[in-house]
């Protein structure tokens, strides 16, 4: 899928899945997410994520630092506010529908920001 409201050739969206929990807030993980968002934006990709804190905020911040476009797919059941680095917010009614929507934004999803659980 391509982002709406872009000028010139259509821009491809890449979804980054990550958390806002303790794993998603360690300095190393935050740095990785920010660098990933920045690199994707520098290559011309639109960065999409869950729209809240932790790795989601870091990847959006990195994309914005590189002049990129960002999309947050949030959920109406959460009381948290979307992060400040989003150009577009898409609100869904549940966490599963939000995850599906993030996956449906792109032909293939990337998963770089989550530590393995060993399961």
N, C-alpha and C positions, 0 to 999 in steps of 0.2 A: 504494500500500500504506500501511497505517497502522501506527504503532508499537504494540507490545504493552505492556501494563502502564500505559497512560495512564488518567487519570481523566477523567470527563466525555466530551465529544465526541471522536471519533477525531482524532488529530493526523497531519497529512500529513508525510511524510519527503521531504527534499530532499538529494540526494547532491551533494557538492562533490568534484570531482576536482582533485588538485594533487599536487605532489611533495615529497620530502624532500631533493632534491639541492640544488646550489648556487643554482639559480634559485628553488627553493622556500624558500630561507633568507635572501634579501635583505630588508632592513628594510621596503622598500615593499611587497613581496609578502606578507610576514608580516602587516603592518598591514592590507592589503586583505582577507586571509583572515580575520583576527580580526574585522574590522568586518562582513564578510559573515555570519559565523557568529552574531555578536551580533544583527544586524538580522533574520536569519531567525528566531532564537529569540524575539525581541521580537514578531514577527508570529505566533508560535505554532507554527512549524514545528519538526520534529525534524531535526537535522543529522546526516547520515551521511557517512563518508569512509573512507579506507583505514586509519585507526587508528594511524598512526605519527607521525613528526616533521614538521617543516617546515610547509607550508600545512595539512596534515591536523591537526596539533596546534593550530595557531593558530585554525583555524575551530572546532574543538571547544572550545578555551579561551574564545573569544568567546561561543559559545552558552551555556556554563556560567556565564559572568559575567552573562548576562542571565536566568539561571534556567531555561535550556532543557534539553532532553534530547538525548543524543548516542549515536550508534551507530558503531562501528568495524568494518569488514570486513577482517580480517587474513588472512595467508597462513601456513600451517604450515611452509613451506620457509624463511621468513626467521627469523633468530635474534633480530632486534630485538624488544623488548617493546612492547606497545601503549602509547600515551600515557596520562597520568593523568587526562585529561578525558573519559573515555568511561563512559557508563552501561551500555552493553551491547557485548560483543565477539562477533562472529560470525567463526569461523575457517574458512577454505576451504583446499583442498589445492593450489591453484596461483594464480598471478597472474591469468591469464585468467578463471578461475572466480570470483575475488574481484571483478574488474571487472564481470563479468556480474551477479554478485549485487548489487553496488551499484546497477547500472542497473535491476535488477528490483525493487528496493525502492521505486522511485518511478515515476509515470507518465511523467515527463520529467526528464532529468538536466540540471544546470547545470554550466558549465565556466568559472568566472570566474578561477581562480587559476593559470593556466598561461600563460606568455609565448608569443606566436606564434613559430614557428620559421622562417617564410617558405617552408615546403615546401608 
